[in-house]
Amino acid sequence: MADGNSAVLRRNRPGTKAEDWSTWSDEAFEEMDSTLAVQQFIQQAIRKDFSDIEEILTPPEGIEEGVWKYEHLR
């Protein structure tokens, strides 16, 4: 990046093969600096193991219960 920022771009480019789709490393919730951080965290948990319901439904520390439930329902 031109501005020297070391942020990782989490994008799937056109033509990306299925086995290469979303292969970036996991990011800790505290490092997510987006307005959609809760949504990103949930999506990351689902990509990691969609059958681990307990992990998907467990919020990270510091998240309000209402926000967590809203993001799951949205």
C-alpha positions, 0 to 999 in steps of 0.5 A: 500500500502506498500509505505504509499501512500494514493492513491485510486486504481480505478480498477474493479477486475475480477468478479466484478458485474455490480452494483459494476462497477466503484463505486468509489468516484469522484476525483477533476481534481486538484487531478488527477496526471496521464498523462491521467488526462483529459481523466479520467476527461471526463470519470468520467463526463460521468459515473456521468450522460451520458445525461448531455452533458453540464457538459461533454463538460465543461472543468475544469479551466486551461485546454487548449482548444486544449487539451480539444477538442483533448481528446474528439475526441480521 
